[in-house]
Amino acid sequence: MPNRPARQLVKNQRILTAAATLSVSEAATAMRDAKVGAIMVVNGPRLVGIFTERDALYRVLAAGKDPRRTTLADVMTVNPATIEADLPFGQALHIMYERGFRHVPVVEDGQLVGMVSARDALGPEMEQVKAELLEREHITEILG
């Protein structure tokens, strides 16, 4: 898995993006609805930052800021570390480990193509667990 190109992990991914002027509250809602832990902050086609669930906790809530009035520009990580799409996912894991991140944007020729996360390291194992949980839920519904 760590040797697979990052491109393979993001090939069918829908990228969640927002302008830096979006409020933290609106960003959190979008992240919840998309079931992701980070949103890429863009200016046109250019990646300018990343806002994560950890940012919401540490930089907004713990700092006593109003999420409705705080914009992503106020609390995002500016110019985040990225990985080129053809590089191995293991390199993204290395970046995450070294810098304490859980998300790394994937770019190709300077264009954002996706995002990998620490969760991707679980890959097939996580999918198997999800399938088992869904099966259990289904059985519970049947047995009612």
Secondary structure, 3 states (H helix, E strand, C coil): CCCCEHHHHHCCCCCCEECCCCEHHHHHHHHHHHCCCEEEEEECCEEEEEEEHHHHHHHHHCCCCCCCCCEHHHHCEECCCCEECCCEHHHHHHHHHHHCCCEEEEEECCEEEEEEEHHHHCHHHHHHHHHHHHHHHHHHHHHC
